[in-house]
Amino acid sequence: REIEAAGALRKLGDGEELYRSGDDGDSFFVVASGTVSVSARRRGDDEESVLRKAHAGESFGEESVATPRRRSTARAEGTTTIAEIPVHIFRRAVVRSGKAELADRLERTMQRSATRDVLRTTALARDLDEDTFDVLLDAVTTKNVGRGEPIYREGDPADALWLVADGRVQIQTEDQARL
């Protein structure tokens, strides 16, 4: 009931944009009817290309779980009805339901969807087939890093590739840090 009260049902016309890459966003969406194409500019491309399509019963816009800025554009294909669900209300309602396991599973599912869309815009994953891409997606872990907090230090084993989903990273040597 809390999600229903805080959410909004919206009807979109063919080609109507729900949001654009770079917009602020604190909601995700579920398609009630119709189709929404989610597109983004892939590294090295001049134009946006479709990353995926969300159909009735499927969600999109999950990047709002990980970052306050949209990394993609969502556009209706034909007449489409979507439900908008504020992330903070969704999290609160799921926790209040007393089903912590369900809350964790839903959070992981939304994080995975957000990660999938971010990875699809990189040169690294650009040409991977679906099976190989799924293996890469399974290996991903996310980490929120505070300002000034090191991600890794000089001399640490090189056992990971880091992708910055939101924010900036300053790279410096230990000698530079002492100046």
C-alpha positions in Angstrom: 0.0 0.0 0.0 2.9 2.4 0.8 4.4 1.8 -2.6 1.0 2.3 -4.3 0.4 5.6 -2.5 3.9 7.0 -3.2 4.1 5.7 -6.8 2.5 7.1 -9.9 1.0 5.4 -12.9 1.9 7.2 -16.1 0.8 6.9 -19.7 3.3 7.6 -22.4 2.8 8.2 -26.1 4.9 6.6 -28.9 8.4 8.0 -28.8 7.8 10.0 -25.6 10.9 10.2 -23.3 10.5 9.4 -19.7 14.0 10.5 -18.8 17.4 11.3 -20.5 20.9 10.4 -19.7 22.3 12.9 -17.1 18.9 13.6 -15.5 18.6 13.2 -11.8 16.6 10.2 -10.8 15.4 8.6 -7.5 12.8 6.2 -8.9 12.7 3.0 -11.0 9.9 1.9 -13.2 7.8 -1.2 -14.0 6.1 -1.5 -17.4 2.3 -2.1 -16.9 1.6 -2.3 -20.7 3.6 -1.6 -23.8 7.4 -1.4 -24.3 10.1 1.0 -23.2 13.5 1.1 -24.9 16.5 1.9 -22.7 19.4 3.4 -24.7 22.7 5.0 -24.0 25.7 6.3 -25.8 28.3 3.6 -25.8 31.9 4.6 -25.4 33.3 5.5 -28.9 29.9 6.0 -30.4 28.4 9.4 -31.5 24.8 8.3 -31.1 22.8 6.4 -28.4 22.0 2.8 -29.1 19.4 0.5 -27.5 20.8 -1.4 -24.5 17.6 -3.4 -23.9 13.8 -3.3 -24.1 11.5 -3.6 -21.1 8.1 -5.2 -21.7 5.0 -5.6 -19.5 6.0 -6.8 -16.0 9.7 -5.9 -16.4 11.5 -3.1 -14.6 14.0 -0.4 -15.8 15.7 2.7 -14.5 17.4 0.7 -11.7 20.5 2.8 -12.0 18.8 5.0 -9.4 19.7 2.3 -6.9 23.4 3.0 -7.5 23.7 6.6 -8.6 21.6 9.8 -8.4 22.1 10.5 -12.1 20.6 8.6 -15.1 23.1 6.9 -17.4 20.5 6.0 -20.0 17.5 7.4 -21.9 14.1 5.7 -21.6 11.6 6.1 -24.4 8.1 4.5 -25.0 7.6 2.4 -28.1 4.0 2.8 -28.9 1.4 3.7 -26.2 2.9 2.5 -22.9 1.8 2.6 -19.3 4.4 2.5 -16.5 4.5 2.6 -12.8 7.0 4.9 -11.2 8.3 3.7 -7.8 10.6 5.9 -5.6 13.6 3.8 -4.5 13.5 5.0 -0.9 9.8 4.1 -0.5 10.4 0.7 -2.1 13.3 -0.1 0.2 11.3 1.1 3.3 8.2 -0.9 2.3 10.2 -4.1 1.7 12.0 -3.9 5.0 8.8 -3.2 6.8 7.3 -6.3 5.3 9.5 -8.3 7.7 11.0 -10.3 4.8 14.7 -9.4 5.0 15.6 -12.2 2.6 13.2 -10.8 0.0 14.5 -7.3 0.5 18.1 -8.5 0.0 17.2 -10.5 -3.1 15.3 -7.5 -4.6 18.1 -5.1 -3.9 20.6 -7.5 -5.5 18.3 -7.9 -8.6 18.0 -4.1 -9.0 21.8 -3.7 -8.5 22.5 -6.3 -11.1 20.1 -4.6 -13.6 21.8 -1.3 -13.0 25.3 -2.9 -13.4 24.2 -4.6 -16.6 23.2 -1.3 -18.2 26.4 0.4 -17.1 28.6 -2.4 -18.4 26.7 -2.4 -21.8 28.0 1.1 -22.4 31.7 0.2 -21.9 34.2 -0.8 -24.6 35.1 -3.8 -22.4 31.6 -5.5 -22.8 30.6 -4.0 -26.1 31.0 -7.0 -28.3 30.5 -9.8 -25.8 27.9 -12.5 -26.6 25.1 -13.0 -23.9 26.7 -16.0 -22.2 30.1 -14.3 -21.9 28.5 -11.1 -20.7 26.5 -13.0 -18.0 29.8 -14.6 -16.8 31.3 -11.1 -16.5 28.2 -9.7 -14.8 28.3 -12.6 -12.3 31.8 -11.6 -11.3 31.0 -8.0 -10.6 30.9 -6.6 -7.1 30.0 -3.0 -6.3 31.7 -0.8 -3.8 30.8 2.6 -2.6 33.9 4.7 -1.8 33.8 7.8 0.3 35.8 11.0 -0.6 39.5 10.4 0.2 39.1 6.7 0.8 41.6 4.6 -1.1 40.2 2.1 -3.6 43.6 0.3 -3.7 47.2 1.2 -2.7 50.4 1.0 -4.5 51.8 -2.5 -4.2 48.4 -4.2 -3.8 47.8 -7.2 -6.1 46.3 -6.3 -9.4 43.3 -8.7 -9.1 40.5 -6.4 -10.2 39.4 -4.0 -12.9 37.6 -0.9 -11.5 34.8 0.8 -13.3 33.6 4.2 -12.0 29.8 4.2 -12.2 29.4 7.6 -10.6 31.8 10.3 -9.3 35.5 10.8 -9.9 38.7 9.0 -8.9 42.0 10.7 -8.4 45.0 8.4 -9.1 48.2 9.3 -7.3 51.3 7.5 -6.1 52.2 7.2 -2.4 55.0 9.9 -3.0 52.4 12.3 -4.3 50.2 11.7 -1.2 53.0 12.7 1.1 53.5 16.2 -0.5 
